[in-house]
Amino acid sequence: MSSTKSVESVGVVGATGAVGMEMIKVMIKLDFPAEKLRLFGNRSAGTIVPAGKFGDIEVEPFSVAAAQECNIVLLAVSGSFAKQNAPLIQGGPKNTVIIDNSSAFRYNDDIPLVIPEINSEKVTGATLIANPNCTTAIAAMVLWPLHQKYKLRKIIMSTYQAASGAGIEGMKELEDGVAEYVKTKTVPDPSVFQHPLPFNVIPHIDAFQDNGYTKEEMKVSWEMTKICSLGKDVKISCTAVRVPTLRAHSEAIVIETEERIDPAECREYLRSAEGVTVVDDPANGLYPLPAKASGDDNVHVGRIRSSLIFGEHGIEFFVSGDQLLRGAALNAVLIAQKLL
């Protein structure tokens, strides 16, 4: 906890979606100091959600007026919903602070984009705070400490993103597709993804941009630069790929640094990094795996080695992190803690 202070009421909008449910679990796990938790969702209104110390909570229909009765509101909703409603909720009689998990406000210069372990000072005085993209958040937990010590010059990333990145619907489509294949040896046509995901990988996440990159790939560049206050001379490139795992994203990352960087020294240095677990003993089959990172608050890093491209000024490594936790719900709740 960043403080022993408490608030009267915290709200979660989109409470029964994949991220919303994780937000509730994280607040219970961290014993978030709120007297009351309120849950909002139009399609799930009337549903009873068990919420630990907060009791069994009935999901309320969303309204701006009801949300403004909360001190802090976490949005686990679409970007269009956030754009329409966040400006109406923020402030008000209780000076309500919004923490938005969508991409709606991430690139606004006047709205902080926050990972608490990196730039928590940005929350001071803000009534609308953006949560970063899951891919960015997972990578940044490792890249930020490396930048502090070795100074980043280039970042080249390839991602292996789980079905959970598309929410409950994406996870269900993967599970149903695998089950259908077991029965009939055929995979149903997709409704969530661009192509069938079972036994496949899809190098297409979000819309393609004029430069040939997808928006998901550009998010990494835009957001890493903003969160870490990187100069324009730090170049970032990403290829984002959807893979048939249920939960936790993985990323293969290559960096070039201004300072010389030794893999053994880097490995030991990262052991003390907040929110990071080093899993790096390949001889014994130990390296990051999405199956192991699922459900873990920390980002796992391993396969740390010198880069054959950048030599003494580069390393390559592999990370896995829970997309619904570090990449979404956990980061949002940690931001809320910093407001106390």
C-alpha positions in Angstrom: 0.0 0.0 0.0 1.2 3.5 -0.7 -0.9 4.9 2.1 -3.1 4.0 5.1 -5.8 6.4 3.8 -9.1 5.1 2.6 -11.8 6.3 0.4 -15.6 6.0 0.8 -16.4 4.4 -2.6 -14.7 2.9 -5.6 -16.6 1.9 -8.7 -15.8 -0.5 -11.6 -17.6 0.0 -14.9 -17.6 -3.1 -17.1 -17.4 -5.1 -13.9 -18.3 -8.5 -15.4 -15.9 -8.5 -18.3 -12.5 -10.2 -18.3 -10.6 -7.1 -17.0 -13.4 -5.9 -14.7 -13.6 -9.2 -12.9 -9.8 -9.2 -12.5 -10.0 -5.6 -11.1 -12.4 -6.9 -8.4 -10.1 -9.8 -7.5 -7.0 -7.6 -7.3 -8.8 -5.1 -5.0 -9.8 -8.0 -2.7 -6.2 -9.5 -2.8 -4.6 -6.1 -2.0 -7.2 -5.3 0.6 -7.9 -2.0 -1.2 -8.9 0.6 1.5 -12.4 1.5 0.3 -15.5 1.4 2.5 -17.7 0.4 -0.5 -17.2 -1.2 -3.9 -19.8 -0.5 -6.6 -20.1 -2.4 -9.8 -21.7 -1.2 -13.0 -22.6 -2.9 -16.2 -25.7 -2.5 -18.4 -25.9 -6.0 -19.9 -25.0 -7.7 -16.5 -27.2 -5.4 -14.3 -28.8 -7.4 -11.6 -26.1 -10.0 -11.5 -24.7 -10.8 -8.0 -20.9 -10.8 -7.8 -19.1 -12.2 -4.7 -16.5 -9.6 -3.7 -14.7 -10.8 -0.6 -14.6 -8.2 2.2 -17.0 -6.0 0.2 -19.7 -8.7 0.3 -22.0 -9.9 -2.4 -22.6 -7.0 -4.8 -25.4 -6.5 -7.2 -24.3 -5.0 -10.5 -26.0 -1.7 -11.2 -27.0 -0.2 -14.5 -24.4 2.4 -15.5 -25.2 6.1 -15.2 -23.0 9.1 -15.0 -24.7 10.3 -11.8 -24.2 7.0 -10.0 -20.5 6.8 -11.1 -20.0 10.4 -9.8 -21.0 9.1 -6.3 -17.7 7.2 -6.3 -14.3 8.7 -5.3 -12.4 6.6 -7.9 -13.9 4.9 -11.0 -12.0 2.2 -12.9 -13.2 1.9 -16.5 -13.0 -1.6 -18.1 -14.9 -0.6 -21.2 -14.5 0.2 -24.9 -12.7 3.3 -26.1 -15.9 4.7 -27.5 -17.7 4.3 -24.2 -14.8 5.8 -22.3 -14.6 8.8 -24.7 -18.2 9.5 -24.3 -18.5 9.1 -20.5 -15.2 9.6 -18.8 -15.2 13.4 -19.3 -18.8 13.5 -17.8 -17.8 11.5 -14.8 -14.5 13.0 -13.8 -14.5 15.8 -11.2 -18.1 16.5 -10.0 -19.2 16.7 -6.4 -16.6 14.1 -5.1 -13.8 15.1 -7.5 -14.1 11.7 -9.0 -10.9 10.3 -10.5 -11.2 8.1 -13.6 -8.6 5.3 -14.4 -9.4 4.2 -17.9 -8.1 0.9 -19.3 -9.0 1.7 -22.9 -6.9 3.5 -25.5 -9.2 6.5 -25.6 -7.0 9.0 -23.8 -3.5 7.4 -23.9 -2.1 9.8 -26.5 -3.5 13.0 -25.2 -0.6 15.2 -24.0 -2.6 16.5 -21.0 -3.6 13.1 -19.7 -1.1 11.0 -17.8 -0.3 7.5 -19.0 0.9 5.7 -15.9 2.8 2.6 -14.8 3.2 3.2 -11.0 6.6 1.7 -10.8 7.8 4.1 -13.5 6.0 7.4 -13.4 3.6 7.5 -10.4 4.3 11.2 -9.9 2.1 11.9 -12.9 -1.1 11.0 -10.9 -0.9 14.1 -8.7 -3.8 16.4 -9.3 -5.1 14.3 -12.2 -8.8 13.4 -12.5 -8.4 11.3 -15.6 -5.5 8.8 -15.9 -4.9 6.3 -18.7 -3.9 2.7 -18.2 -1.3 1.5 -20.8 -1.8 -1.2 -23.4 -1.1 -4.6 -22.1 1.8 -5.3 -24.4 3.5 -2.0 -23.5 2.9 -2.5 -19.7 4.5 -6.0 -19.7 7.6 -4.9 -21.7 8.0 -1.7 -19.8 8.5 -3.5 -16.5 11.8 -4.8 -17.8 12.8 -2.1 -20.2 12.5 0.7 -17.7 15.1 -0.5 -15.2 17.4 -1.4 -18.2 17.0 2.1 -19.5 17.9 3.6 -16.1 21.1 1.7 -16.0 22.2 1.3 -19.6 20.2 3.9 -21.6 18.1 2.5 -24.4 18.9 3.3 -28.1 16.8 0.8 -30.0 14.0 -1.7 -29.1 12.9 -4.4 -31.5 10.0 -6.6 -30.2 8.0 -9.5 -31.4 4.9 -10.4 -29.4 3.0 -13.7 -28.8 -0.3 -12.4 -27.5 -2.9 -14.6 -25.8 -6.6 -14.9 -26.7 -7.3 -13.0 -23.4 -6.2 -9.8 -25.2 -9.6 -10.0 -26.9 -11.5 -10.4 -23.6 -13.8 -13.2 -22.5 -15.2 -13.5 -26.0 -11.7 -14.2 -27.4 -10.9 -16.8 -24.8 -14.2 -18.6 -25.4 -13.7 -18.6 -29.2 -10.3 -20.3 -28.7 -11.7 -22.9 -26.2 -14.8 -23.6 -28.4 -12.6 -23.9 -31.5 -10.3 -26.5 -29.9 -13.3 -28.5 -28.5 -14.9 -28.5 -31.9 -11.7 -29.7 -33.5 -11.4 -32.6 -31.0 -14.9 -33.7 -32.0 -15.0 -33.1 -35.7 -11.4 -32.3 -36.9 -12.7 -28.9 -38.1 -12.4 -25.4 -36.6 -15.5 -23.1 -36.8 -15.4 -19.8 -38.6 -14.2 -17.0 -36.3 -16.3 -14.1 -35.0 -13.7 -12.5 -32.7 -10.4 -12.9 -34.6 -9.7 -12.3 -38.2 -8.9 -16.0 -38.8 -9.4 -19.2 -36.8 -7.0 -19.1 -33.8 -6.8 -22.8 -32.8 -3.5 -24.4 -34.1 -2.7 -21.1 -35.8 -1.0 -17.8 -35.3 -2.3 -14.5 -36.6 0.1 -11.5 -37.4 -2.8 -9.0 -37.2 -3.9 -7.3 -34.0 -5.9 -4.1 -34.4 -6.1 -2.0 -37.6 -3.3 -1.7 -40.1 -1.9 1.8 -40.4 -0.6 3.7 -43.4 3.0 2.7 -42.5 2.3 -1.0 -42.7 2.3 -1.5 -38.9 -0.9 -2.4 -37.0 -2.2 0.0 -34.4 -1.3 -2.6 -31.7 2.3 -2.4 -32.9 2.4 1.4 -32.9 0.9 1.5 -29.4 4.1 0.0 -28.1 6.2 2.8 -29.7 3.8 5.6 -28.8 3.2 4.5 -25.2 6.8 3.4 -24.3 8.0 6.8 -25.4 5.4 8.6 -23.3 5.7 6.5 -20.2 9.5 6.4 -20.0 10.0 9.9 -21.4 12.2 8.5 -24.1 13.8 10.9 -26.6 13.0 10.8 -30.3 16.4 9.3 -30.9 15.2 6.0 -29.2 13.7 3.9 -32.0 11.1 1.3 -31.3 9.7 -1.4 -33.6 7.2 -4.2 -32.9 5.5 -7.1 -34.7 2.4 -8.2 -32.8 1.1 -11.8 -33.2 -2.0 -13.5 -31.7 -1.2 -17.0 -30.6 -3.5 -19.8 -29.3 -2.8 -19.5 -25.6 -5.6 -18.5 -23.2 -3.8 -16.1 -21.0 -0.5 -14.2 -20.5 1.4 -12.4 -23.3 5.0 -13.2 -24.2 7.5 -11.0 -26.0 10.9 -11.5 -27.6 12.8 -8.3 -27.2 16.1 -7.1 -28.6 17.7 -3.8 -27.3 20.6 -1.7 -28.2 22.0 0.4 -25.4 24.4 3.4 -25.1 26.3 1.8 -22.3 28.0 -1.6 -22.5 25.7 -4.3 -21.2 26.8 -7.7 -19.8 24.2 -10.5 -19.7 25.3 -11.8 -16.3 25.4 -8.3 -14.8 22.0 -7.5 -16.4 20.5 -10.7 -15.0 21.5 -9.9 -11.4 20.5 -6.3 -11.8 16.9 -7.3 -12.9 16.6 -9.6 -9.8 16.1 -6.4 -7.8 13.7 -4.7 -10.2 10.2 -4.1 -8.8 7.5 -6.3 -10.4 10.0 -8.5 -12.2 10.9 -12.2 -11.6 14.1 -13.5 -13.3 13.5 -17.1 -14.7 16.7 -17.8 -16.5 18.3 -21.2 -16.3 17.9 -22.7 -19.8 20.2 -25.7 -19.0 17.5 -26.9 -16.5 14.5 -25.9 -18.7 13.8 -22.7 -16.8 12.7 -19.6 -18.8 9.5 -17.6 -19.0 6.4 -19.4 -20.0 2.9 -17.9 -20.3 1.5 -20.9 -18.5 3.7 -20.1 -15.5 3.2 -16.3 -15.7 -0.6 -16.6 -15.7 -2.0 -15.5 -12.4 1.3 -13.9 -11.3 1.6 -10.2 -10.6 5.2 -10.1 -11.7 6.6 -10.1 -15.3 8.9 -13.1 -15.9 12.1 -12.5 -17.8 14.8 -14.9 -19.1 16.8 -16.1 -22.1 19.0 -13.1 -21.3 22.0 -13.2 -23.7 24.3 -10.9 -25.7 22.9 -9.7 -29.0 24.7 -11.1 -32.1 23.7 -7.8 -33.9 24.6 -5.2 -31.3 27.4 -7.0 -29.5 28.6 -5.4 -26.2 25.9 -2.8 -26.6 22.9 -5.1 -26.9 21.1 -8.0 -25.3 18.1 -10.2 -26.2 15.6 -11.6 -23.8 12.1 -13.2 -23.5 9.3 -12.0 -21.2 5.9 -13.4 -20.2 3.3 -11.5 -18.2 -0.3 -11.9 -17.3 -2.2 -9.6 -19.8 -5.2 -9.3 -17.5 -3.1 -8.4 -14.4 0.1 -6.5 -15.1 -1.3 -5.6 -18.5 -4.6 -4.3 -17.2 -6.3 -4.8 -13.9 -3.3 -4.9 -11.5 -1.8 -1.8 -13.0 -5.1 0.1 -12.7 -5.6 -0.8 -9.1 -1.9 0.1 -8.3 -2.6 3.5 -9.9 -5.7 3.8 -7.6 -3.5 3.1 -4.6 -1.2 5.9 -5.6 -4.1 8.3 -5.4 -4.6 7.6 -1.6 
